[in-house]
Amino acid sequence: MDASTTPYHLRHSFASLLLAEGKQPLYVAKQLGHSLAVLIDTYAHLIDEYEEAERVDPEAEIAAAREIACTTGVRRAAV
């Protein structure tokens, strides 16, 4: 994990990918251990943005991030 990557960043990325995939906010809140109110307060801007956007392929996003990490020399944890 890069020194600038924190557990907060990983959780935010996880939540963002779930919302981008079209998962319901209540489902995402439960995955994060948040109340729906906390999720909406934190991620409302993404919910609005993703409502209008094309759905993303989370696997493709993860693969692209790994490719960037490999080409820039950022080490990743074994999966």
Backbone as a printed PyTorch tensor [residue, N CA C, xyz], in Angstrom:
tensor([[[  0.8520,  -1.1690,   0.0000],
         [  0.0000,   0.0000,   0.0000],
         [  0.9000,   1.2350,   0.0000]],

        [[  0.6020,   2.1390,  -0.8620],
         [  1.3300,   3.3980,  -0.9620],
         [  1.1720,   4.1720,   0.3460]],

        [[  2.1920,   4.9270,   0.7220],
         [  2.1510,   5.6780,   1.9790],
         [  1.0030,   6.6760,   2.0000]],

        [[  0.5790,   7.1610,   0.8350],
         [ -0.5280,   8.1190,   0.8000],
         [ -1.8850,   7.4290,   0.7860]],

        [[ -1.9060,   6.1110,   0.6530],
         [ -3.1570,   5.3650,   0.6780],
         [ -3.4520,   4.9560,   2.1150]],

        [[ -4.6190,   5.3290,   2.5770],
         [ -5.0190,   5.0210,   3.9500],
         [ -6.2590,   4.1350,   3.9260]],

        [[ -6.5920,   3.5140,   5.0490],
         [ -7.8430,   2.7520,   5.1000],
         [ -9.0610,   3.6060,   4.7070]],

        [[ -9.0300,   4.8870,   5.0680],
         [-10.1220,   5.7860,   4.6770],
         [-10.2580,   5.8400,   3.1570]],

        [[ -9.1310,   5.9750,   2.4660],
         [ -9.1660,   6.0290,   1.0000],
         [ -9.7150,   4.7380,   0.4170]],

        [[ -9.3190,   3.6110,   0.9850],
         [ -9.8050,   2.3290,   0.4930],
         [-11.3090,   2.1910,   0.7110]],

        [[-11.7940,   2.6030,   1.8800],
         [-13.2360,   2.5480,   2.1440],
         [-13.9970,   3.4770,   1.2000]],

        [[-13.4480,   4.6670,   0.9730],
         [-14.0970,   5.6260,   0.0760],
         [-14.1540,   5.0580,  -1.3480]],

        [[-13.0800,   4.4480,  -1.7850],
         [-13.0580,   3.8300,  -3.1140],
         [-14.0680,   2.6970,  -3.2030]],

        [[-14.1350,   1.8730,  -2.1650],
         [-15.0870,   0.7670,  -2.1250],
         [-16.5160,   1.2920,  -2.2410]],

        [[-16.8490,   2.2900,  -1.4400],
         [-18.1940,   2.8670,  -1.4790],
         [-18.4780,   3.4930,  -2.8320]],

        [[-17.5050,   4.2040,  -3.3710],
         [-17.6850,   4.8550,  -4.6750],
         [-17.9350,   3.8370,  -5.7740]],

        [[-17.1820,   2.7410,  -5.7630],
         [-17.3840,   1.7040,  -6.7810],
         [-18.7450,   1.0330,  -6.6370]],

        [[-19.1740,   0.7840,  -5.4220],
         [-20.5000,   0.1910,  -5.2350],
         [-21.5930,   1.1140,  -5.7610]],

        [[-21.4890,   2.3950,  -5.4560],
         [-22.4820,   3.3550,  -5.9360],
         [-22.4270,   3.4930,  -7.4500]],

        [[-21.2220,   3.5090,  -8.0050],
         [-21.0700,   3.6190,  -9.4590],
         [-21.6360,   2.3960, -10.1670]],

        [[-21.5620,   1.2590,  -9.4970],
         [-22.0950,   0.0220, -10.0630],
         [-23.6200,   0.0190, -10.0290]],

        [[-24.2090,   0.9370,  -9.2890],
         [-25.6570,   1.0270,  -9.2220],
         [-26.2760,   0.3720,  -8.0060]],

        [[-25.4400,   0.0140,  -7.0280],
         [-25.9740,  -0.5750,  -5.8000],
         [-26.8140,   0.4650,  -5.0600]],

        [[-27.8370,  -0.0040,  -4.3860],
         [-28.7160,   0.8790,  -3.6260],
         [-27.9630,   1.4790,  -2.4380]],

        [[-28.2220,   2.7520,  -2.1250],
         [-27.5270,   3.3890,  -1.0060],
         [-27.6670,   2.6370,   0.3160]],

        [[-28.8140,   2.0640,   0.5960],
         [-28.9760,   1.3270,   1.8480],
         [-28.0320,   0.1240,   1.8960]],

        [[-27.8710,  -0.5700,   0.7730],
         [-26.9430,  -1.7020,   0.6910],
         [-25.5130,  -1.2310,   0.9680]],

        [[-25.1230,  -0.1230,   0.3350],
         [-23.7670,   0.4130,   0.5090],
         [-23.5530,   0.8270,   1.9640]],

        [[-24.5480,   1.4800,   2.5480],
         [-24.4400,   1.8960,   3.9540],
         [-24.2090,   0.6920,   4.8620]],

        [[-24.9480,  -0.3790,   4.6150],
         [-24.7810,  -1.5820,   5.4370],
         [-23.3960,  -2.1850,   5.2500]],

        [[-22.8740,  -2.1760,   4.0290],
         [-21.5380,  -2.7160,   3.7720],
         [-20.4660,  -1.9450,   4.5440]],

        [[-20.6860,  -0.6430,   4.6920],
         [-19.7120,   0.2090,   5.3750],
         [-19.9480,   0.3050,   6.8780]],

        [[-21.0780,  -0.2020,   7.3400],
         [-21.4130,  -0.0700,   8.7530],
         [-21.9120,   1.3170,   9.1030]],

        [[-22.4140,   2.0390,   8.0980],
         [-22.9550,   3.3810,   8.2930],
         [-24.4700,   3.3270,   8.3760]],

        [[-25.0330,   4.3750,   8.9240],
         [-26.4690,   4.5640,   8.7740],
         [-26.6820,   5.1500,   7.3730]],

        [[-27.9040,   5.0600,   6.8910],
         [-28.2060,   5.6440,   5.5900],
         [-27.9600,   7.1510,   5.6080]],

        [[-28.2740,   7.7950,   6.7300],
         [-28.0730,   9.2470,   6.8450],
         [-26.5990,   9.6230,   6.7030]],

        [[-25.7030,   8.8480,   7.3230],
         [-24.2650,   9.1300,   7.2150],
         [-23.7990,   8.9170,   5.7810]],

        [[-24.2600,   7.8370,   5.1540],
         [-23.8650,   7.5800,   3.7700],
         [-24.3130,   8.7220,   2.8630]],

        [[-25.5610,   9.1430,   2.9910],
         [-26.0810,  10.2210,   2.1480],
         [-25.3030,  11.5030,   2.3940]],

        [[-25.0080,  11.7910,   3.6570],
         [-24.2720,  13.0070,   3.9900],
         [-22.8720,  12.9940,   3.3690]],

        [[-22.2460,  11.8250,   3.3590],
         [-20.8730,  11.7100,   2.8720],
         [-20.7860,  11.5570,   1.3550]],

        [[-21.7250,  10.8180,   0.7720],
         [-21.6180,  10.4340,  -0.6360],
         [-22.7240,  10.9940,  -1.5240]],

        [[-23.5000,  11.9700,  -1.0460],
         [-24.6110,  12.5100,  -1.8320],
         [-24.1430,  13.0080,  -3.2010]],

        [[-22.9800,  13.6390,  -3.2450],
         [-22.4830,  14.1580,  -4.5240],
         [-22.2540,  13.0300,  -5.5320]],

        [[-21.8060,  11.8750,  -5.0470],
         [-21.5880,  10.7440,  -5.9480],
         [-22.9020,  10.1210,  -6.3830]],

        [[-23.8500,  10.0390,  -5.4660],
         [-25.1400,   9.4620,  -5.8030],
         [-25.7860,  10.2800,  -6.9190]],

        [[-25.7540,  11.5990,  -6.7920],
         [-26.3020,  12.4620,  -7.8400],
         [-25.5460,  12.2740,  -9.1450]],

        [[-24.2330,  12.2270,  -9.0680],
         [-23.3930,  12.0930, -10.2640],
         [-23.6380,  10.7650, -10.9720]],

        [[-23.6910,   9.6780, -10.2210],
         [-23.8360,   8.3500, -10.8100],
         [-25.2450,   8.0670, -11.3010]],

        [[-26.2270,   8.7870, -10.7710],
         [-27.6050,   8.5910, -11.2130],
         [-27.7290,   8.9060, -12.7030]],

        [[-26.9870,   9.8950, -13.1560],
         [-27.0490,  10.3430, -14.5520],
         [-26.0310,   9.6390, -15.4470]],

        [[-25.0130,   9.0640, -14.8760],
         [-23.8930,   8.5160, -15.6480],
         [-24.1390,   7.0650, -16.0520]],

        [[-23.3320,   6.6240, -17.0080],
         [-23.3210,   5.2100, -17.3650],
         [-22.7910,   4.4140, -16.1850]],

        [[-23.2530,   3.2050, -16.0520],
         [-22.7460,   2.3390, -14.9930],
         [-21.3210,   1.9290, -15.3350]],

        [[-20.4770,   1.9010, -14.3280],
         [-19.0920,   1.4880, -14.5410],
         [-18.9590,  -0.0020, -14.2740]],

        [[-17.9320,  -0.5660, -14.8360],
         [-17.5960,  -1.9640, -14.5880],
         [-16.5260,  -1.9650, -13.5000]],

        [[-16.8880,  -2.3310, -12.2700],
         [-15.9100,  -2.2610, -11.1810],
         [-14.6580,  -3.0800, -11.4420]],

        [[-14.8090,  -4.2410, -12.0680],
         [-13.6310,  -5.0730, -12.3610],
         [-12.6860,  -4.3500, -13.3170]],

        [[-13.2440,  -3.6520, -14.3030],
         [-12.4110,  -2.8980, -15.2410],
         [-11.7080,  -1.7380, -14.5320]],

        [[-12.4070,  -1.0820, -13.6030],
         [-11.8020,   0.0140, -12.8480],
         [-10.6510,  -0.4880, -11.9820]],

        [[-10.8520,  -1.6140, -11.3440],
         [ -9.8080,  -2.1960, -10.5020],
         [ -8.6100,  -2.6060, -11.3550]],

        [[ -8.8750,  -3.2350, -12.5070],
         [ -7.7890,  -3.6400, -13.4070],
         [ -7.0060,  -2.4200, -13.8930]],

        [[ -7.7110,  -1.3410, -14.2190],
         [ -7.0350,  -0.1190, -14.6730],
         [ -6.1660,   0.4660, -13.5590]],

        [[ -6.6790,   0.4550, -12.3250],
         [ -5.8940,   0.9740, -11.1930],
         [ -4.6580,   0.1160, -10.9640]],

        [[ -4.8090,  -1.2030, -11.1060],
         [ -3.6460,  -2.0860, -10.9410],
         [ -2.6160,  -1.8440, -12.0350]],

        [[ -3.0800,  -1.6080, -13.2400],
         [ -2.1630,  -1.3330, -14.3590],
         [ -1.3670,  -0.0560, -14.0880]],

        [[ -2.0470,   0.9600, -13.6170],
         [ -1.3690,   2.2170, -13.2820],
         [ -0.3480,   1.9770, -12.1760]],

        [[ -0.7460,   1.2170, -11.1610],
         [  0.1670,   0.9310, -10.0520],
         [  1.3920,   0.1730, -10.5370]],

        [[  1.2000,  -0.7720, -11.4570],
         [  2.3300,  -1.5580, -11.9660],
         [  3.2730,  -0.7050, -12.8030]],

        [[  2.7180,   0.1940, -13.5920],
         [  3.5690,   0.9920, -14.4650],
         [  4.2510,   2.1320, -13.7150]],

        [[  3.7220,   2.5110, -12.5540],
         [  4.3510,   3.5740, -11.7930],
         [  5.1930,   3.0410, -10.6400]],

        [[  5.2260,   1.7170, -10.4940],
         [  6.0650,   1.1260,  -9.4720],
         [  5.4350,   1.0960,  -8.0880]],

        [[  4.1480,   1.3870,  -7.9940],
         [  3.4730,   1.3200,  -6.6950],
         [  3.2170,  -0.1450,  -6.3790]],

        [[  3.6580,  -0.5460,  -5.2070],
         [  3.4920,  -1.9440,  -4.7960],
         [  2.0910,  -2.1240,  -4.2420]],

        [[  1.5120,  -3.2770,  -4.5140],
         [  0.1860,  -3.5750,  -3.9690],
         [  0.2820,  -4.8370,  -3.1240]],

        [[ -0.6510,  -4.9470,  -2.2210],
         [ -0.6970,  -6.1190,  -1.3460],
         [ -1.1120,  -7.3380,  -2.1430]],

        [[ -0.6440,  -8.4930,  -1.7400],
         [ -1.0400,  -9.7390,  -2.3980],
         [ -2.5140,  -9.9640,  -2.1880]],

        [[ -3.1670, -10.4310,  -3.2310],
         [ -4.6130, -10.6650,  -3.1720],
         [ -4.8840, -12.1320,  -3.0320]]])
